[in-house]
Amino acid sequence: MPSNLDGEKEAKGKLFVVSTPIGNLADITLRALDTLRSVDLVAAEDTRRTRKLLSYYDIHKPLISYHEHNARERGSELLEAINSGRSVALVTDAGTPGISDPGKLLIEEALHRGMEPVAIPGPTALISALSVSGLQTRPFIFLGFPPARGALRKRFFEEHACLTMTLILYESPKRLERTLEEMLKVWGDRRAAIARELTKMHEEIFRGTVSEAVAHFKTEVRGELTLVVDGAGAGSVGGRRDGPQSEESSLCHRDPAAWKDELKALLDGGSSSREAASVVAARFNLARRTVYQAALAIRKQNGC
C-alpha cells in the first residue's frame, strides 16, 4: 500500500500524536495505520483497548501504558526512548491525544526538550458532536470535564454562565443528571445537544432544551457523553430562555461596581482585608487576589 509518510517512516526519535477511532474501528485513517505499523512502540492510555485496535488491523507493536497515574515517571521513560532514537506513537482511549487526557503532559515536556511532535489527525468527539448538534458552530469553547464535586464544580458553572459562544463539555454518565440540573439552575433553559456513544451501535443524539434533557435522561444512562450547549443569550427552542430557577441573569448582568461597594461596606464594618476579599470573591465569582488588592487600595485611600 502506498505510504504518505515518506519522510516520517525513516525518521527516528519522533513522537507521533495519533488519533484513533472514538467508537467505530473503521474510522481510523490510513496515515494513522501506517504510523502505528512504523513506530518502535505505542504508548497507550488503556493498553487493553488499544490492543484490540491493533489486533483488528493485524499490527503487532510493543505496548506501554501511559495514563494519569504514571504520567510523570512513564513520560520521562518515553522521552528518553525518543531521545535515544526510538519512535513512539502516543494514543489515548479514543479520539485525539492531548485534548482531555494526560497526553498533554507528554507533549508539553517533549516541546520543552526541543522535540517536535508530529500530529496524525483523526476523530475527536467534541468536533463530531458539534457538527451534528444543530447549534452555532462558531465560535465555540471546549470546557472538558466539569469538576466532580465541591466548590470547584460550583465555580465551573458560574464562571462559564456568561460566555456567549457555544459550550462543549464531556461528562460521566453517573453525573449527567446532576450536571443537567446544575446547568438549568445556573445557565438557564438553553438549547442543547447531548451525543451519547458517538459512532457506536447505540449512538443517540438528543436535541432540545436543557429542561427537556433532564426529563429525557432520568433513567440510567450508559456510554460516553459529549454535551453541546448554546451560549448565553443565544436563544432557545420555543422562545424559552431563562426559567425561574436560572441564576444566569444575576451572574451576567450585575453592576460591575457592585462588588467594590460591597467590599467597602465590609471593610467599613470591621472586616479585615483578607476576610472581606474572601467573601466578595466568592459571592461575585472573582479572583481573590484581585479583590484583596482592591481592599488594600481602599484601606490606603482611607488612610488605614
C-alpha positions as semicolon CSV with decimal commas, in nm:
position;residue;x (nm);y (nm);z (nm)
1;M;0,000;0,000;0,000
2;P;0,140;0,344;-0,091
3;S;0,251;0,543;0,206
4;N;0,206;0,914;0,266
5;L;0,466;0,901;0,543
6;D;0,761;0,905;0,305
7;G;0,994;1,112;0,523
8;E;0,837;1,010;0,851
9;K;0,882;0,633;0,809
10;E;1,257;0,676;0,800
11;A;1,262;0,936;1,077
12;K;1,377;0,817;1,418
13;G;1,341;0,972;1,756
14;K;0,991;1,106;1,686
15;L;0,679;1,142;1,897
16;F;0,370;1,079;1,684
17;V;0,040;1,203;1,833
18;V;-0,202;0,956;1,675
19;S;-0,580;0,996;1,669
20;T;-0,775;0,671;1,693
21;P;-1,148;0,593;1,650
22;I;-1,394;0,715;1,912
23;G;-1,604;0,404;1,857
24;N;-1,628;0,259;1,508
25;L;-1,291;0,100;1,427
26;A;-1,340;0,179;1,056
27;D;-1,293;0,549;1,133
28;I;-0,914;0,522;1,162
29;T;-0,714;0,694;0,886
30;L;-0,470;0,524;0,651
31;R;-0,195;0,752;0,780
32;A;-0,267;0,651;1,141
33;L;-0,242;0,283;1,047
34;D;0,081;0,342;0,859
35;T;0,224;0,528;1,158
36;L;0,127;0,257;1,406
37;R;0,297;0,000;1,184
38;S;0,617;0,204;1,154
39;V;0,690;0,311;1,514
40;D;0,905;0,126;1,766
41;L;0,644;0,130;2,042
42;V;0,295;0,255;2,124
43;A;0,218;0,448;2,444
44;A;-0,148;0,392;2,531
45;E;-0,377;0,530;2,799
46;D;-0,553;0,191;2,814
47;T;-0,339;-0,091;2,672
48;R;-0,633;-0,335;2,667
49;R;-0,840;-0,105;2,448
50;T;-0,550;-0,020;2,220
51;R;-0,453;-0,387;2,186
52;K;-0,799;-0,460;2,043
53;L;-0,749;-0,186;1,783
54;L;-0,402;-0,307;1,687
55;S;-0,515;-0,670;1,669
56;Y;-0,809;-0,575;1,449
57;Y;-0,565;-0,430;1,194
58;D;-0,303;-0,704;1,248
59;I;-0,049;-0,461;1,394
60;H;0,200;-0,607;1,640
61;K;0,398;-0,347;1,832
62;P;0,519;-0,324;2,193
63;L;0,257;-0,151;2,409
64;I;0,346;0,059;2,713
65;S;0,091;0,213;2,949
66;Y;0,080;0,590;2,986
67;H;-0,205;0,724;3,200
68;E;-0,278;0,985;3,467
69;H;-0,138;0,772;3,750
70;N;0,205;0,711;3,594
71;A;0,234;1,008;3,358
72;R;0,531;1,176;3,527
73;E;0,751;0,869;3,563
74;R;0,648;0,698;3,239
75;G;0,668;1,023;3,046
76;S;1,038;1,056;3,129
77;E;1,097;0,698;3,011
78;L;0,921;0,764;2,681
79;L;1,109;1,085;2,617
80;E;1,439;0,913;2,691
81;A;1,344;0,645;2,438
82;I;1,272;0,912;2,179
83;N;1,595;1,091;2,263
84;S;1,786;0,767;2,203
85;G;1,641;0,736;1,854
86;R;1,323;0,532;1,900
87;S;0,987;0,642;1,755
88;V;0,680;0,646;1,979
89;A;0,311;0,665;1,889
90;L;0,100;0,829;2,161
91;V;-0,266;0,723;2,163
92;T;-0,549;0,789;2,407
93;D;-0,852;0,573;2,494
94;A;-1,033;0,713;2,193
95;G;-1,002;1,020;1,975
96;T;-0,717;1,270;1,972
97;P;-0,446;1,263;2,244
98;G;-0,376;1,577;2,444
99;I;-0,732;1,713;2,434
100;S;-0,881;1,565;2,751
101;D;-0,622;1,314;2,871
102;P;-0,268;1,304;3,022
103;G;-0,110;1,305;2,676
104;K;-0,096;1,683;2,712
105;L;0,181;1,646;2,972
106;L;0,396;1,431;2,745
107;I;0,353;1,669;2,452
108;E;0,442;1,972;2,664
109;E;0,754;1,805;2,803
110;A;0,860;1,692;2,455
111;L;0,838;2,052;2,335
112;H;1,029;2,169;2,643
113;R;1,309;1,931;2,547
114;G;1,323;2,066;2,193
115;M;1,139;1,777;2,029
116;E;0,878;1,837;1,758
117;P;0,568;1,614;1,798
118;V;0,403;1,504;1,475
119;A;0,021;1,522;1,458
120;I;-0,156;1,231;1,292
121;P;-0,509;1,375;1,281
122;G;-0,836;1,190;1,304
123;P;-1,158;1,161;1,506
124;T;-1,240;1,389;1,800
125;A;-1,566;1,350;1,990
126;L;-1,613;1,722;2,056
127;I;-1,595;1,817;1,687
128;S;-1,814;1,524;1,581
129;A;-2,080;1,622;1,836
130;L;-2,065;1,991;1,742
131;S;-2,102;1,916;1,371
132;V;-2,437;1,738;1,417
133;S;-2,568;1,939;1,715
134;G;-2,770;2,187;1,513
135;L;-2,628;2,468;1,727
136;Q;-2,398;2,753;1,628
137;T;-2,063;2,601;1,531
138;R;-1,850;2,910;1,575
139;P;-1,725;3,046;1,793
140;F;-1,719;2,762;2,042
141;I;-1,524;2,671;2,354
142;F;-1,431;2,325;2,484
143;L;-1,458;2,303;2,863
144;G;-1,356;1,939;2,918
145;F;-1,500;1,757;3,220
146;P;-1,662;1,965;3,498
147;P;-1,502;1,908;3,840
148;A;-1,671;1,613;4,010
149;R;-1,778;1,787;4,330
150;G;-1,748;2,073;4,575
151;A;-1,667;2,440;4,536
152;L;-1,470;2,387;4,214
153;R;-1,774;2,234;4,047
154;K;-1,999;2,521;4,157
155;R;-1,744;2,773;4,034
156;F;-1,713;2,589;3,700
157;F;-2,078;2,650;3,612
158;E;-2,076;3,008;3,743
159;E;-1,756;3,103;3,560
160;H;-1,892;2,991;3,223
161;A;-2,251;3,114;3,263
162;C;-2,195;3,438;3,072
163;L;-1,997;3,305;2,776
164;T;-2,186;3,381;2,455
165;M;-2,013;3,116;2,243
166;T;-2,133;2,756;2,209
167;L;-2,014;2,545;2,503
168;I;-1,887;2,187;2,465
169;L;-1,808;1,957;2,755
170;Y;-1,767;1,592;2,842
171;E;-1,942;1,421;3,132
172;S;-1,964;1,085;3,306
173;P;-2,298;0,900;3,273
174;K;-2,314;0,883;3,654
175;R;-2,308;1,263;3,681
176;L;-2,515;1,355;3,375
177;E;-2,844;1,412;3,558
178;R;-2,680;1,631;3,822
179;T;-2,490;1,826;3,557
180;L;-2,803;1,896;3,355
181;E;-2,985;2,014;3,668
182;E;-2,698;2,246;3,758
183;M;-2,690;2,380;3,401
184;L;-3,062;2,453;3,423
185;K;-3,022;2,631;3,754
186;V;-2,712;2,837;3,666
187;W;-2,715;2,869;3,286
188;G;-3,089;2,867;3,221
189;D;-3,307;2,661;2,990
190;R;-3,090;2,681;2,679
191;R;-3,090;2,466;2,368
192;A;-2,859;2,167;2,393
193;A;-2,749;1,854;2,213
194;I;-2,628;1,551;2,408
195;A;-2,435;1,299;2,200
196;R;-2,409;0,952;2,352
197;E;-2,196;0,668;2,218
198;L;-2,097;0,853;1,900
199;T;-2,020;0,623;1,602
200;K;-2,117;0,313;1,803
201;M;-2,407;0,074;1,765
202;H;-2,624;0,251;2,025
203;E;-2,545;0,606;1,917
204;E;-2,801;0,861;2,036
205;I;-2,815;1,235;1,982
206;F;-3,070;1,422;2,191
207;R;-3,164;1,773;2,079
208;G;-3,388;2,004;2,280
209;T;-3,376;2,232;2,582
210;V;-3,181;2,156;2,897
211;S;-3,507;2,101;3,088
212;E;-3,620;1,851;2,825
213;A;-3,283;1,677;2,853
214;V;-3,330;1,647;3,231
215;A;-3,659;1,463;3,171
216;H;-3,518;1,253;2,885
217;F;-3,218;1,123;3,078
218;K;-3,398;1,042;3,405
219;T;-3,339;0,669;3,353
220;E;-2,998;0,500;3,378
221;V;-2,752;0,636;3,124
222;R;-2,458;0,442;2,980
223;G;-2,177;0,525;2,742
224;E;-1,956;0,820;2,658
225;L;-2,120;1,162;2,651
226;T;-2,050;1,492;2,479
227;L;-2,269;1,791;2,565
228;V;-2,311;2,088;2,331
229;V;-2,496;2,387;2,479
230;D;-2,600;2,729;2,350
231;G;-2,401;3,023;2,479
232;A;-2,556;3,295;2,694
233;G;-2,817;3,497;2,509
234;A;-2,824;3,265;2,205
235;G;-3,197;3,194;2,231
236;S;-3,372;2,862;2,277
237;V;-3,633;2,625;2,136
238;G;-3,984;2,764;2,164
239;G;-3,857;3,104;2,269
240;R;-3,782;2,989;2,624
241;R;-3,469;3,137;2,771
242;D;-3,431;3,174;3,147
243;G;-3,665;2,973;3,364
244;P;-3,749;3,083;3,718
245;Q;-3,462;2,871;3,857
246;S;-3,195;3,031;3,642
247;E;-2,916;3,232;3,803
248;E;-2,776;3,348;3,469
249;S;-2,931;3,693;3,483
250;S;-2,786;3,770;3,823
251;L;-2,446;3,636;3,720
252;C;-2,424;3,812;3,384
253;H;-2,593;4,142;3,447
254;R;-2,453;4,264;3,778
255;D;-2,336;4,621;3,811
256;P;-1,956;4,597;3,766
257;A;-1,910;4,839;4,058
258;A;-2,135;4,641;4,293
259;W;-1,858;4,418;4,426
260;K;-1,644;4,718;4,515
261;D;-1,935;4,875;4,701
262;E;-1,986;4,554;4,897
263;L;-1,614;4,525;4,964
264;K;-1,605;4,879;5,104
265;A;-1,909;4,810;5,322
266;L;-1,743;4,502;5,471
267;L;-1,421;4,692;5,541
268;D;-1,615;4,979;5,699
269;G;-1,795;4,721;5,910
270;G;-1,471;4,598;6,062
271;S;-1,380;4,301;5,844
272;S;-1,010;4,251;5,771
273;S;-0,887;4,289;5,412
274;R;-0,845;3,913;5,379
275;E;-1,187;3,833;5,525
276;A;-1,364;4,088;5,307
277;A;-1,176;3,974;4,996
278;S;-1,272;3,610;5,055
279;V;-1,640;3,694;5,097
280;V;-1,661;3,921;4,791
281;A;-1,453;3,695;4,567
282;A;-1,681;3,400;4,642
283;R;-2,002;3,600;4,608
284;F;-1,912;3,767;4,278
285;N;-1,702;3,484;4,132
286;L;-1,385;3,694;4,115
287;A;-1,017;3,618;4,160
288;R;-0,941;3,653;4,531
289;R;-0,609;3,824;4,462
290;T;-0,783;4,093;4,256
291;V;-1,033;4,165;4,532
292;Y;-0,763;4,161;4,801
293;Q;-0,557;4,419;4,611
294;A;-0,869;4,635;4,582
295;A;-0,925;4,603;4,957
296;L;-0,569;4,720;5,026
297;A;-0,621;5,015;4,789
298;I;-0,942;5,114;4,971
299;R;-0,770;5,099;5,309
300;K;-0,481;5,309;5,177
301;Q;-0,722;5,562;5,033
302;N;-0,899;5,585;5,369
303;G;-0,569;5,622;5,548
304;C;-0,593;5,289;5,729
